[in-house]
Amino acid sequence: AIFLWPGLSTTLINAVQHRDYPLVQGTVFIIAAAFILITLFVDVFNAYLDPRIRYR
């Protein structure tokens, strides 16, 4: 789903082809940060909905 964002995958592919390492690092960082934040949000929301898995 992250690679379906318009322009993000094209930017990453072009950066790899042109060996633009700072742009590759930045793009991968943005993708990783988005993945971590979405996962964190889903975990917190899941704990809110299901009281059996609340943190102790």
C-alpha positions as CSV (number, residue, x, y, z in Angstrom):
1,A,0.0,0.0,0.0
2,I,2.9,2.4,0.7
3,F,4.3,1.9,-2.8
4,L,0.9,2.9,-4.3
5,W,1.4,6.5,-3.1
6,P,1.7,8.6,-6.2
7,G,5.3,9.6,-6.9
8,L,6.9,7.8,-4.0
9,S,7.8,4.6,-5.8
10,T,8.8,6.5,-8.9
11,T,11.1,8.8,-6.8
12,L,12.7,5.8,-5.1
13,I,13.2,3.9,-8.4
14,N,14.7,7.0,-10.1
15,A,17.0,7.7,-7.1
16,V,18.3,4.1,-7.2
17,Q,18.9,4.3,-11.0
18,H,20.7,7.6,-10.7
19,R,22.6,6.5,-7.6
20,D,21.3,9.4,-5.5
21,Y,22.0,7.8,-2.1
22,P,20.7,10.6,0.1
23,L,17.4,10.6,-1.7
24,V,17.2,6.8,-1.4
25,Q,17.9,7.0,2.3
26,G,15.3,9.8,2.8
27,T,12.7,7.9,0.9
28,V,13.3,4.7,2.7
29,F,13.3,6.6,6.0
30,I,9.9,8.1,5.2
31,I,8.5,4.7,4.2
32,A,9.8,3.1,7.4
33,A,8.5,5.9,9.6
34,A,5.1,5.7,8.0
35,F,5.0,2.0,8.6
36,I,6.1,2.3,12.2
37,L,3.5,5.1,13.0
38,I,0.7,3.2,11.3
39,T,1.6,0.0,13.1
40,L,1.7,1.9,16.4
41,F,-1.7,3.5,15.8
42,V,-3.3,0.2,14.9
43,D,-1.9,-1.4,18.1
44,V,-3.2,1.4,20.3
45,F,-6.6,1.4,18.6
46,N,-6.8,-2.4,18.8
47,A,-6.1,-2.2,22.6
48,Y,-8.8,0.5,22.9
49,L,-11.4,-1.7,21.2
50,D,-10.5,-5.0,22.8
51,P,-10.1,-4.7,26.6
52,R,-8.6,-8.2,26.9
53,I,-5.3,-7.0,25.4
54,R,-4.8,-3.8,27.4
55,Y,-1.3,-3.1,28.7
56,R,-0.7,-3.9,32.3
